[in-house]
Amino acid sequence: MKISTKGRYALRLMLDLAMHQEGDPVRIKDIAARQDISAKYLEQIVSVLVKAKYVRSVRGPQGGYHLAKKPEEYTAGSIIALIEGDLSPVSCLEDEVNRCPRQSVCVTLRLWKELDQAIHEVLERYTLADLMEWQMELAGDFVI
């Protein structure tokens, strides 16, 4: 499993919104400049986030985006899964029921299940609030 650029950028976009959530809505062009990401690419990502109600949009000349909830209510896993879809390391673990005809004799299935569980546990353990804290530790008083 490899998280795509789109998934990584979605997490950065959400973190940027969280870091700048006080006051006026945050404009995509400002996020693009701070994160060194194409504004057009961010617009594609933010449209998915708006449809999923992760982000609220404000129209008009002073418009932009706000998080729909508090930073501690978003896990890294929920954001990445929204953009990436299933995060399973192998296809036989993508569905609720493993339909692989070899599952009863597949010695590697145990390894893939443990890896899948570890991925989900790590991504669900951390929230945007945690990432905000890490950002402040990393940058001191500097905000992304």
Summary of the structure (lengths in Angstrom):
residues: 144
radius of gyration: 17.7
end to end distance: 27.8
largest distance: 61.5
contacts: 390
relative contact order: 0.17
helix: 56%
strand: 8%
